[in-house]
Amino acid sequence: MRETRTTHMRPSLTLRVLFLLMAFIFVVGGCATKPGVIFPPLASAVQWPPPPDEPRIAWVGQLATSADLKPGMNGFAALGQALFGKEPARSMLSPIAVCTDNGDRVFVADSNAQLVHVFDLATRQYAMWKPGKGQPALSQPVGIAWDGLGKRLLVSDSVGGVIFIFNSAGGYVGQMGADVLQRPVGLVVDGQGRVLVADSKAHQVVVFGADGKLQQRLGTRGEGLGQFNYPTNVALDRAGLLYVADSLNFRVQQFDAQFQPIAAIGKKGDLPGYFAQPKGVATDSEGHVYVVDGQFENVQIFDGQGRVLMDFGEEGAGPGQFWLPTAIYIDSHDRLWVTDSYNRRVQVFDYKTANGAEGK
């Protein structure tokens, strides 16, 4: 009797376990979510110049928190969120500078958070990069540049007076510029791997080789061509011309490929083509020069001869509005990334070229 009874119970128990397992898998699978659209289009496009003129700059979207990556979730993660609540999104405190790896990763230097935010638009993953325990800490990261040759990220620390170096996986690997730099801010890497840094306190642009050794110093303090008064940012165009935001001289200076001064763009004033607080500078594929003005809360665009073409932006918190913008970066696809510091976000725009092409 006992053996017969046990034999009849085993299939029943097995079926129950299988039923519960299938039900669990069904519930978990039903909780899964697909990734969302990172930059969803607005109902009404935000573009410059406004109609009836042909638009050349189009607002794409923004990155403000890790939630803006809109990652999908597998069933287990979704079920855990339903049971235990949603993890708070990681936000930015003071985004000061931005760059990309000309792929899908966006790097943002956050001065008050003392770290770098990393947004991976392909994997939808968010990370924070900073040196580990026992390593030198970031004091005030204010400049950032991707070295495509060395596959490394360079971050200028204005208080520490050095440039921090991270490998492509975010590991801290060393410093550059110790005992050379005084207050490094904006920086850029050229096609040879040289690193050009605006040193605001020294009123110079400092050039390092790819090996980190000092090669050259450009400028002295003054108002003449080739002199600086608290430079804040640097950029290179595709012809190798260097542009320097010479902030307290209220202009952008242009240098040739041998770093000889050519011309100055703009001067102090409140009309188009003039500046109140020029901070960020960048160039697009057609050689236009973009200058962020922190006081005007806008971006002005010039041709290579320094003639103003147009501007976009105004004070506010909406699409295409700014509250103390500080820097601009233009990637190889002519996509514009602007740090909107007091709005705690990076705004994204596309430049539409004369042939109708635009950022990816």
Buried (B, 14 or more C-beta within 10 A) or exposed (E): EEEEEEEEEEEEEEEEEEEEEEEEEEEBEEBBBEEEEBBEEEEEEBBBBEEEEEBBBBBBBBBBBBBBBBBEBEBEBBBBBEEEEEEEEBBBBBBBBBBBBEEEBBBBBBBEBBBBBBBBBEEBEBBEBBBEEEBBEBBBBBBBBBBBEBEBBBBBBBBBBBBBBBEEEBEBEBBBBEEBBBBBBBBBBBEEBBBBBBBBBBBBBBBBBBEBEBEEEBBEBEEEBBBBBBBBBBBBBEEBBBBBBBBBBBBBBBBEEEBEBBEBBBEEEEEEBBBEBBBBBBBBBBBBBBBBBBBBBBBBBBEBEBEBBBBBBEEEEEBBBBBBBBBBBBBEBBBBBBBBBBBBBBBBBBBBBEEEEBBE
